[in-house]
Amino acid sequence: AAQGLLLQGSATAGGASSSSSHGDTGITAEAAWQKNKQQQRRPRMGRQAAQQLQQHLDETAAKNAASPSYARLHAKRNALPAAAAREECLRLLQQHQVLVVTGETGCGKSTQVPQFILEQAQQQGRLQDANIVVAQPRRLITTSLSRRVAEERGEAVGNVVGYSIHADRRLSRLTRLTFCTTGILIRRLQVDPALSSVSHVIIDEVHERGLEVDFLLTAMRELAAARPDLKLLLMSATLNSSNITDYFAAQVAGSVGCLHIPGRTFDVQQFFLEDLIEARLRTALAAEAAGAAAAAGRPPPFGSGYGFDSSSFAAYTGASTAGELAASAAAGRVAARGGLVMPHGAKLAGGTNPRFAPDRRNWDERLKGYVAAEDSHLKEHYSPATVAEVQRWATCIAKPRTNDDLRKQHAAAAVAAIQFICRHETDPGSVLVFLPNWQAIASVFEQLMAEEEVASALQVFVLHSLLPMQEQQEAFSHAPPGGAMRLNHVL
């Protein structure tokens, strides 16, 4: 398939075709490159454009030298794991035509490796000869990476760093590093099968193995064999490098280089539906106990660290879902009257919930609809009221009356979690919600906006292919400082 496209593209772009007894309708990428090589070397930047580029670099360097924001970004770059691999990356790229770069998510390979090549060319005074193309599988990440790299260089997108996606491009005669989608690179191969003006091709996320990525790997293997001067980098977070190395080594002269960039880990705590229900139950218990203490003229039994209002739990359960979750509120009130109290040092957002000592009283009579839990973990680590609510949810999900009921149940869980975070999380931050389709996104969005108290403190951004790229790009901005609920919610 790759050879067929190259044949068709070369005949269209070069304006020449060859015919033989075998019925060939075009020329191969190797023949196209050899013909171009005889006519001229790889096109260089014109003298006037080179002067403009140098002037732009001088002005940018002078501006960055006095910019505190540039210094902060530079420090962040140096803190990335990829920064330690800079010299090794450039050394391997000099020794090998094809380089496979693997690195864990967050190591900085997607933003830093192209800059390593760009900066080396600039330091050696041959930036006008460099023309780096980075192919990404998705439009949003393509534009985001170009903006990030341009920001780290202290310049605007469209100068030295630009991008090209369907129906949008930011390029100029000064552009030496172009981020594009895989589809755009394929179209470029159709017009110029030898990529005669390109010095480096970087294909990112090659582990995704989509149709376009597989096609590009096939086409670039042929092109690399035909153009020994073309440098090819293949990058991935999770990739069996031996397979891709063997694939290219079978056709490309010389060995294929491999570089692994170690990542950095962050502590991740996992919470599940039962954790959310347990936290909401504690809210009800603390609120009811505090109300009883206030009525009796006593201080709250759990101190002032909870900060819950008496109506918060009912708002989580009844108001947002039109009674679907009212059983939780009832369970909380019954549990409180039954004497189940929270210890003073209990945390709402700890890594694991404190273990409740199950009361031997007959909870089946106190909690309507309670069925003994089959999961011993739930019975051991969560209160009986939480076990009852988890099983009610499980029943609704396993046996929904309609698909619409199931969607409402899922949306209610997402909205309840977001609202709980908004009310009780004091640190600023963002919430990223993954939803299966546009209908689910719209349902959660509408429910969030229905409660004015929470909605007034939110910035909600919707990410979906149906929306304009500019709107989706706003999701990468930071939440504004100030306010009690500094949360930047992304759907």
C-alpha positions as CSV (number, residue, x, y, z in Angstrom):
1,A,0.0,0.0,0.0
2,A,2.8,2.4,0.9
3,Q,4.6,1.7,-2.4
4,G,1.4,2.2,-4.3
5,L,0.8,5.6,-2.8
6,L,4.4,6.6,-3.3
7,L,4.1,5.6,-7.0
8,Q,1.0,7.6,-7.5
9,G,2.3,10.6,-5.6
10,S,5.6,10.7,-7.4
11,A,3.9,10.7,-10.8
12,T,1.7,13.5,-9.7
13,A,4.3,15.7,-8.0
14,G,7.2,15.1,-10.2
15,G,5.3,15.5,-13.5
16,A,7.2,12.5,-14.8
17,S,6.2,8.9,-15.3
18,S,8.0,5.9,-16.6
19,S,6.6,3.1,-18.6
20,S,8.0,-0.3,-19.2
21,S,7.0,-3.7,-20.4
22,H,5.8,-4.5,-16.9
23,G,3.3,-1.6,-17.0
24,D,4.8,0.7,-14.3
25,T,2.8,3.9,-13.9
26,G,5.2,5.9,-11.8
27,I,8.7,6.1,-10.3
28,T,9.7,4.8,-6.9
29,A,10.7,7.0,-4.0
30,E,14.3,6.0,-4.5
31,A,14.2,7.0,-8.2
32,A,12.5,10.3,-7.3
33,W,15.2,11.1,-4.8
34,Q,18.0,10.1,-7.2
35,K,16.5,12.4,-9.9
36,N,16.2,15.2,-7.4
37,K,19.7,14.6,-6.2
38,Q,21.0,15.0,-9.7
39,Q,19.1,18.2,-10.3
40,Q,19.9,19.8,-6.9
41,R,20.7,19.0,-3.4
42,R,18.1,19.2,-0.7
43,P,16.5,22.6,-1.0
44,R,18.1,25.2,1.3
45,M,16.6,28.3,2.8
46,G,17.0,31.4,0.7
47,R,19.4,34.1,1.7
48,Q,16.8,36.6,2.6
49,A,14.8,34.1,4.7
50,A,18.1,33.0,6.4
51,Q,18.7,36.6,7.4
52,Q,15.2,37.0,8.7
53,L,15.6,33.7,10.7
54,Q,18.9,34.9,12.2
55,Q,17.4,38.3,13.1
56,H,14.4,36.5,14.7
57,L,16.8,34.2,16.7
58,D,18.8,37.2,18.0
59,E,15.7,39.1,19.0
60,T,14.3,36.1,20.8
61,A,17.5,35.4,22.6
62,A,17.7,39.0,23.9
63,K,14.1,38.9,25.1
64,N,14.5,35.6,26.8
65,A,17.6,36.7,28.6
66,A,15.5,39.2,30.6
67,S,12.4,37.1,31.0
68,P,11.7,35.5,34.4
69,S,9.0,33.3,32.8
70,Y,11.5,31.9,30.3
71,A,13.9,31.1,33.2
72,R,11.2,29.2,35.0
73,L,10.3,27.2,31.9
74,H,14.0,26.5,31.3
75,A,14.3,25.2,34.8
76,K,11.3,22.9,34.3
77,R,12.8,21.6,31.1
78,N,16.0,20.7,32.9
79,A,14.0,18.9,35.6
80,L,12.5,16.5,33.0
81,P,14.0,13.0,32.7
82,A,14.6,13.6,29.0
83,A,17.0,16.4,29.8
84,A,19.6,13.9,31.2
85,A,19.4,11.9,27.9
86,R,20.1,14.9,25.6
87,E,23.7,14.1,24.8
88,E,23.0,10.4,24.4
89,C,20.1,11.0,22.1
90,L,22.2,13.3,19.8
91,R,25.1,10.9,19.8
92,L,22.9,8.0,18.7
93,L,21.2,10.1,16.1
94,Q,24.6,11.0,14.6
95,Q,25.6,7.3,14.5
96,H,22.4,5.8,13.2
97,Q,19.9,6.8,10.5
98,V,17.0,5.3,12.4
99,L,16.6,5.8,16.1
100,V,13.9,4.2,18.3
101,V,13.1,6.3,21.4
102,T,11.0,4.8,24.2
103,G,10.1,6.5,27.4
104,E,7.4,6.4,30.0
105,T,4.6,9.0,30.0
106,G,5.7,12.3,31.4
107,C,9.4,11.9,30.7
108,G,9.3,14.8,28.2
109,K,10.3,12.9,25.0
110,S,7.5,14.5,22.8
111,T,8.5,18.1,23.6
112,Q,12.3,17.7,24.2
113,V,13.6,15.3,21.6
114,P,12.6,17.6,18.7
115,Q,14.1,20.6,20.5
116,F,17.4,18.7,21.1
117,I,17.7,18.4,17.3
118,L,16.6,22.0,16.7
119,E,19.0,23.5,19.3
120,Q,22.0,21.5,18.1
121,A,21.4,22.7,14.5
122,Q,21.1,26.3,15.9
123,Q,24.3,26.0,17.9
124,Q,26.2,24.6,14.9
125,G,25.0,27.4,12.7
126,R,23.1,25.2,10.3
127,L,19.5,25.8,11.4
128,Q,18.6,26.9,7.9
129,D,19.4,23.4,6.7
130,A,17.2,21.7,9.3
131,N,13.6,20.9,8.5
132,I,12.1,18.7,11.2
133,V,8.6,17.2,10.9
134,V,6.9,15.6,13.9
135,A,3.8,13.4,13.2
136,Q,1.2,12.9,15.8
137,P,-2.0,10.8,15.6
138,R,-4.4,13.4,16.9
139,R,-5.0,17.1,16.1
140,L,-5.4,18.3,19.7
141,I,-2.1,17.0,20.9
142,T,-0.4,18.3,17.7
143,T,-1.5,21.9,18.3
144,S,-0.8,21.5,22.1
145,L,2.8,20.3,21.6
146,S,3.6,23.0,19.1
147,R,2.3,25.7,21.5
148,R,4.3,24.2,24.4
149,V,7.5,23.9,22.4
150,A,7.1,27.5,21.1
151,E,6.5,28.7,24.7
152,E,9.6,26.9,26.0
153,R,11.6,28.6,23.3
154,G,10.1,32.0,24.2
155,E,8.4,32.7,20.9
156,A,5.0,32.5,19.2
157,V,3.7,29.6,17.2
158,G,4.2,30.1,13.5
159,N,7.8,31.3,13.6
160,V,10.5,28.7,14.1
161,V,7.9,26.2,15.5
162,G,4.6,25.7,13.8
163,Y,1.9,23.1,13.2
164,S,-0.3,21.8,10.3
165,I,-3.5,20.0,10.8
166,H,-6.7,19.6,8.8
167,A,-8.2,23.1,8.0
168,D,-5.6,24.9,10.2
169,R,-2.0,25.6,10.0
170,R,0.5,28.0,11.6
171,L,3.6,28.0,9.4
172,S,6.0,30.6,7.9
173,R,9.1,30.8,5.9
174,L,11.1,30.7,9.2
175,T,9.5,27.4,10.4
176,R,12.1,24.7,11.0
177,L,10.1,22.5,13.3
178,T,6.6,21.4,12.2
179,F,4.1,19.4,14.2
180,C,1.5,17.7,12.0
181,T,-1.0,14.9,12.1
182,T,-0.1,11.6,10.5
183,G,-2.7,12.3,7.8
184,I,-1.0,15.5,6.8
185,L,2.3,13.7,6.5
186,I,0.7,11.1,4.3
187,R,-0.7,13.8,2.0
188,R,2.8,15.4,1.9
189,L,4.2,12.1,0.8
190,Q,1.7,12.1,-2.1
191,V,2.9,15.5,-3.3
192,D,6.6,14.9,-2.6
193,P,7.3,11.1,-2.2
194,A,11.0,11.8,-1.4
195,L,10.3,14.5,1.2
196,S,13.1,16.3,-0.5
197,S,13.1,19.4,1.8
198,V,12.9,17.4,5.1
199,S,15.9,16.6,7.2
200,H,14.3,14.7,10.1
201,V,11.0,12.8,10.4
202,I,9.7,12.0,13.9
203,I,6.7,9.7,14.3
204,D,5.3,9.7,17.8
205,E,3.0,7.3,19.5
206,V,3.9,4.5,17.1
207,H,2.6,1.9,19.6
208,E,-1.0,2.9,18.7
209,R,-0.7,0.8,15.5
210,G,-3.5,2.6,13.7
211,L,-4.0,2.4,9.9
212,E,-2.2,5.7,9.2
213,V,0.7,4.9,11.6
214,D,1.3,1.4,10.1
215,F,1.2,3.0,6.6
216,L,3.7,5.6,7.6
217,L,6.1,3.0,9.0
218,T,6.0,1.1,5.8
219,A,6.5,4.2,3.7
220,M,9.2,5.6,5.8
221,R,11.2,2.3,5.8
222,E,11.3,2.5,2.0
223,L,12.1,6.2,2.0
224,A,14.9,5.8,4.6
225,A,16.5,3.1,2.4
226,A,16.3,5.5,-0.6
227,R,17.5,8.6,1.3
228,P,20.5,7.8,3.5
229,D,20.7,11.5,4.5
230,L,17.2,11.4,6.1
231,K,17.1,10.9,9.9
232,L,14.1,8.9,11.2
233,L,13.0,8.8,14.8
234,L,10.3,6.5,16.1
235,M,8.9,7.4,19.6
236,S,6.6,5.6,21.9
237,A,5.6,5.2,25.6
238,T,5.0,1.5,25.4
239,L,6.7,-0.3,22.6
240,N,8.6,-3.5,22.0
241,S,11.6,-1.9,20.5
242,S,13.1,-5.2,19.3
243,N,10.2,-5.7,16.8
244,I,10.4,-2.3,15.3
245,T,14.2,-2.4,15.2
246,D,14.2,-5.7,13.3
247,Y,11.6,-4.3,10.9
248,F,13.7,-1.3,9.9
249,A,17.1,-3.1,10.1
250,A,16.0,-5.5,7.4
251,Q,15.9,-2.8,4.8
252,V,17.9,0.2,6.1
253,A,21.7,0.2,5.8
254,G,23.5,0.1,9.2
255,S,22.1,-0.7,12.6
256,V,19.1,0.9,14.3
257,G,19.8,2.9,17.4
258,C,17.7,2.5,20.6
259,L,17.3,4.9,23.5
260,H,15.2,4.5,26.6
261,I,14.3,7.5,28.7
262,P,13.2,6.6,32.3
263,G,10.1,8.3,33.6
264,R,9.2,9.7,36.9
265,T,6.4,8.4,39.1
266,F,3.8,10.2,41.1
267,D,1.8,8.8,44.0
268,V,-1.6,7.8,42.9
269,Q,-4.4,6.9,45.3
270,Q,-7.4,4.9,44.0
271,F,-10.9,5.5,45.2
272,F,-14.0,3.6,44.2
273,L,-17.7,4.0,44.3
274,E,-17.9,2.6,47.9
275,D,-15.3,5.2,49.0
276,L,-17.5,8.0,47.7
277,I,-20.6,6.6,49.4
278,E,-18.7,6.1,52.6
279,A,-17.5,9.7,52.6
280,R,-21.0,11.0,51.9
281,L,-22.3,8.9,54.7
282,R,-19.7,10.3,57.1
283,T,-20.8,13.8,56.0
284,A,-24.4,13.0,57.0
285,L,-23.3,11.4,60.3
286,A,-21.0,14.3,61.2
287,A,-23.7,16.9,60.2
288,E,-26.4,15.2,62.3
289,A,-24.2,14.7,65.3
290,A,-23.0,18.4,65.1
291,G,-26.7,19.5,64.8
292,A,-27.6,17.5,67.9
293,A,-24.7,18.8,69.8
294,A,-25.6,22.4,68.9
295,A,-29.2,21.9,70.0
296,A,-27.9,20.5,73.3
297,G,-25.4,23.4,73.7
298,R,-22.4,21.1,73.4
299,P,-19.4,21.5,71.0
300,P,-19.3,19.3,67.9
301,P,-18.0,15.8,68.8
302,F,-15.7,15.7,65.8
303,G,-14.1,19.1,66.1
304,S,-14.3,21.8,63.5
305,G,-12.2,20.2,60.8
306,Y,-15.1,18.7,58.9
307,G,-16.9,21.9,57.9
308,F,-20.0,20.2,56.6
309,D,-23.4,21.9,56.4
310,S,-26.5,20.1,57.5
311,S,-28.0,19.9,54.1
312,S,-24.9,18.8,52.1
313,F,-25.6,15.1,52.2
314,A,-29.2,15.6,51.1
315,A,-28.0,17.8,48.3
316,Y,-25.7,15.1,47.1
317,T,-28.4,12.5,47.1
318,G,-31.8,13.8,46.6
319,A,-31.7,17.2,44.8
320,S,-29.3,16.3,42.0
321,T,-30.9,13.0,41.0
322,A,-34.6,13.5,41.7
323,G,-34.8,11.0,44.5
324,E,-32.7,8.2,42.9
325,L,-30.2,8.3,45.8
326,A,-32.6,9.2,48.6
327,A,-32.0,5.8,50.2
328,S,-28.5,6.9,51.1
329,A,-29.8,9.8,53.1
330,A,-32.2,7.6,54.9
331,A,-29.4,5.1,55.6
332,G,-27.3,7.8,57.0
333,R,-30.0,9.0,59.3
334,V,-30.8,5.5,60.5
335,A,-27.1,4.8,61.1
336,A,-26.7,8.0,63.1
337,R,-29.7,7.1,65.3
338,G,-28.3,3.6,65.7
339,G,-25.2,5.0,67.4
340,L,-22.6,4.6,64.6
341,V,-20.3,7.6,65.1
342,M,-17.0,8.6,63.4
343,P,-13.8,8.7,65.5
344,H,-12.3,12.1,65.9
345,G,-9.3,11.4,63.8
346,A,-11.1,10.0,60.7
347,K,-10.1,11.4,57.4
348,L,-12.4,12.0,54.4
349,A,-9.8,11.7,51.7
350,G,-7.3,9.2,53.1
351,G,-5.7,6.5,51.0
352,T,-7.8,3.9,52.8
353,N,-10.9,4.3,54.9
354,P,-10.6,3.6,58.6
355,R,-12.0,0.2,59.4
356,F,-15.5,0.3,61.0
357,A,-16.2,-2.2,63.7
358,P,-19.6,-3.7,62.6
359,D,-22.2,-3.3,65.3
360,R,-23.8,-6.6,66.3
361,R,-27.3,-5.1,66.3
362,N,-29.7,-6.2,63.6
363,W,-28.9,-3.8,60.8
364,D,-31.2,-5.7,58.4
365,E,-34.2,-4.4,60.4
366,R,-32.8,-0.8,60.6
367,L,-31.9,-0.4,56.9
368,K,-34.7,-1.1,54.5
369,G,-33.5,-3.1,51.5
370,Y,-30.3,-4.2,53.1
371,V,-29.0,-7.5,51.9
372,A,-26.0,-9.2,53.5
373,A,-22.9,-8.4,51.4
374,E,-21.3,-11.3,49.5
375,D,-18.0,-9.4,49.3
376,S,-16.1,-9.9,52.5
377,H,-13.9,-6.9,51.7
378,L,-16.9,-4.6,51.8
379,K,-18.1,-6.0,55.1
380,E,-14.7,-5.7,56.6
381,H,-13.7,-2.2,55.6
382,Y,-17.0,-0.3,55.2
383,S,-19.9,0.5,57.3
384,P,-23.2,-1.5,56.9
385,A,-25.0,1.5,55.5
386,T,-22.3,1.8,52.8
387,V,-22.6,-1.9,52.0
388,A,-26.4,-1.5,51.6
389,E,-26.0,1.4,49.3
390,V,-23.3,-0.3,47.1
391,Q,-25.6,-3.2,46.6
392,R,-28.5,-0.9,45.7
393,W,-26.3,0.7,43.1
394,A,-25.2,-2.7,41.8
395,T,-28.8,-3.8,41.4
396,C,-29.7,-0.7,39.5
397,I,-26.7,-1.1,37.1
398,A,-27.2,-4.9,36.7
399,K,-30.9,-4.7,36.1
400,P,-31.8,-1.3,34.7
401,R,-35.3,-0.7,33.6
402,T,-34.1,1.1,30.5
403,N,-30.8,2.2,29.0
404,D,-31.7,5.7,29.9
405,D,-31.9,4.7,33.5
406,L,-28.5,3.2,33.3
407,R,-27.1,6.4,31.8
408,K,-28.7,8.5,34.5
409,Q,-27.2,6.2,37.1
410,H,-23.7,6.6,35.7
411,A,-24.1,10.4,35.3
412,A,-25.3,10.7,38.9
413,A,-22.2,8.9,40.2
414,A,-19.9,11.3,38.2
415,V,-21.8,14.4,39.3
416,A,-21.9,13.3,42.9
417,A,-18.1,12.8,42.9
418,I,-17.4,16.2,41.3
419,Q,-19.8,17.9,43.7
420,F,-18.2,16.3,46.7
421,I,-14.8,17.4,45.6
422,C,-16.0,20.9,45.0
423,R,-17.5,21.2,48.5
424,H,-14.7,19.6,50.5
425,E,-11.4,19.7,48.6
426,T,-9.4,22.7,49.8
427,D,-6.4,22.4,47.4
428,P,-6.7,23.9,43.9
429,G,-6.6,21.5,41.0
430,S,-8.4,20.0,38.1
431,V,-10.8,17.1,37.6
432,L,-10.6,15.0,34.5
433,V,-13.7,13.0,33.7
434,F,-13.6,10.3,31.0
435,L,-17.1,9.6,29.5
436,P,-18.0,7.1,26.7
437,N,-19.9,9.4,24.3
438,W,-21.3,12.8,23.6
439,Q,-24.7,12.0,25.2
440,A,-23.0,11.1,28.5
441,I,-20.9,14.3,28.4
442,A,-24.0,16.4,27.8
443,S,-25.9,14.7,30.6
444,V,-23.1,15.3,33.2
445,F,-22.6,18.8,32.0
446,E,-26.3,19.7,32.4
447,Q,-26.5,18.2,35.9
448,L,-23.4,20.1,37.0
449,M,-24.7,23.4,35.7
450,A,-28.1,22.8,37.3
451,E,-26.8,23.5,40.8
452,E,-25.9,27.2,40.9
453,E,-23.8,27.0,44.1
454,V,-21.3,24.6,42.6
455,A,-21.6,25.7,39.0
456,S,-20.6,29.3,39.8
457,A,-17.2,28.1,41.0
458,L,-16.5,25.8,38.1
459,Q,-14.7,26.2,34.7
460,V,-16.1,23.4,32.6
461,F,-14.4,22.5,29.3
462,V,-15.7,19.8,27.0
463,L,-13.3,17.8,24.9
464,H,-14.8,16.1,21.8
465,S,-14.0,15.9,18.2
466,L,-17.3,17.6,17.3
467,L,-16.1,20.8,18.9
468,P,-13.9,23.5,17.4
469,M,-10.2,23.1,18.1
470,Q,-9.9,26.6,19.7
471,E,-12.5,25.7,22.3
472,Q,-10.8,22.5,23.3
473,Q,-7.4,24.3,23.5
474,E,-8.8,26.4,26.4
475,A,-8.8,23.3,28.6
476,F,-5.1,23.4,28.9
477,S,-5.2,26.8,30.8
478,H,-4.7,26.9,34.5
479,A,-7.5,27.5,36.9
480,P,-7.5,31.2,38.0
481,P,-6.2,31.9,41.6
482,G,-8.6,32.9,44.4
483,G,-11.9,31.7,45.5
484,A,-12.9,28.9,47.8
485,M,-13.3,26.3,45.0
486,R,-10.4,26.8,42.6
487,L,-11.2,23.8,40.4
488,N,-10.8,23.5,36.7
489,H,-13.1,20.7,35.6
490,V,-12.5,19.1,32.3
491,L,-15.1,16.7,30.7
